[in-house]
Amino acid sequence: MYQLKTHSPEETMNFSEQFAHYLQAGDVLTLSGDLGAGKTIFTKGLAKGLGIHEMVNSPTFTIVKEYTSGQLPLYHMDVYRISDEEDIGLEDYIEGDGVSVIEWAENIPSWLPDDVLSIDIKRISEHERMITCTAHGSRSERINEEISKHERTSH
């Protein structure tokens, strides 16, 4: 597990921008946090780090937003309205050639691969957030180790 406290939306975005440099095709991130915690800010930073310059916003009503203009495609999913039993083709994204970021992933546990990096964003105060990255698998553990090394050397 890796934790980082950020003190502004810009700091959260800068962290996730750096985080993106450790990602590769097939990586799956689950993203959790209360409304307004910073999930979209985090995803905007990931997109920027992947070289995506499109406007990034929440996929709440579209289920999946695809951003394909960067070094890797980014698939941002909100599966709040989806159940584990429904088959709407999300595995094409999850098993695809990009990075998948899934909000409300607890609704589709059987669709998730064995190796997932769970990112939880908790609001501490108006601007402060605690970001907790929990690895579930060897690939996710390596990402956590790399970002942890980077954060130690950059401060």
N, C-alpha and C positions, 0 to 999 in steps of 0.2 A: 504494500500500500504506500502511496505517496500523497502527501498533503502540502498545500500551499495556500497561504492567506494573501489575498489581493486587496488593495485599498481603493480601487477605482475601476470603473468599467474599462478604461484604457489599459490598466494593468492586467485585467482579466484577458482582454483581447490580445495584448502583447504576449502573454503566457501561451495562449492557445495558438498564436501565430508561430511561435518557436516550437511548440508541441508538434505541429503539422510536419515539421522537417523530419521527424522520426517515423512517419507513417508510410505505408506502402499499400499497393493494391491488395484488396482482400481484408484489410483491417476493419474491425467492427467495434465501434464505440457506442455504449449506451449512455444516455445523458439524462440525469434526473435532477430535479430541483423544483421548488415552488414557483408559482407564477411570479415573474419579475426577478427571479434569482440570477439570471444572466445566461441562460441556455443559448439564446440566440446570439448574444454577444460572443460567447465562447465559439459558436459555429462560424460567426463572421471572421474571427481570428484564424480559425482553421482554414477557411476558404482563402484568406489573404496569404497565409503561409504556403498554401498549395498553388499560389499564383492565379487565383480566380479573382477577377475584377468585377464580376456581376454583382448586382444588388442581392444580398442574402437576407431573407426574412423567414419567419416561421411557416412551416408547411401545414398548419393546423387544419385547413379546410381542403387541402389538395393531397394529403397523405404523404406524397413524395415530391421533393423539389430536387431536380438534377442540375448540377453545375459542372459543365464539362470543358470550360475554357482554360483550365490550369494544367499542371504537370500530371495530375491524377484527377479523375472525376470524383466529385463529392456528391453523395446521395444523402440528403437530409430528410429523415422520415419522422412523422408524428403518427403513431399508431394508437392514439387514445381511443378512437372509435372502431378499432379492429379487435377481433377476438382470435384466439389461438386456432379455432376451428375454420376460420375463413381462409380461403386460398385466393389471394389477389395478386400473386406473382412477385411478392417482395423478395423471395429467394433469388430471383434474377439479379437484384441489386446486391443483396448480402453476399452472394457468391460471385459477384461480378468483378470488374477490372478497376474498381475505385475504392474509396473509403466510405463506409456507411456510418452515419450518425443517427441513432435511433432514440427518439424520445418516447416514453411510456413503454419501454421494451418488456416490462413485466407482464404486459398483455399478450405477448407472443413468445413465451419461453421456449416452446418446442421448435420455433423457427431459428433460434439463435445458434450460431456455431459454438463449439466447445471453448474456443479461444476468443474471449471478449474482454475489452477494457471498459469497466464501469466508471463513469465520471459523475460524481454527485456535487452539486453546487448548493451550498447553504448560505443564506443571507445572515450575516452577523450584525450589520448595521446598515444604514442607508447606502453606503458605498463599499463596505467591506464584505468580502465573500471568502468562505473556506471551500477550496476545491479539493476533493478527495478522489484519487484515482486508484481503483482496486483491480488488480489483474486476475483474470481467470484463464490461465493458460500460459505456455512458455513464451509465445510471441508477445503477449501483453506484458509479461514480466520484463522482457527486454526493453520494451518501450518505456516502462516505468523507470527502469534502471538508467536508461539514457537521459531521460528528462531530469531525473534526480541529479545525475552528474553535471548536466548542463547548468542547472539552477545553482548548484554549489559553487561552480567555477565562475559564474557570472555575477556573484554577489561579493 
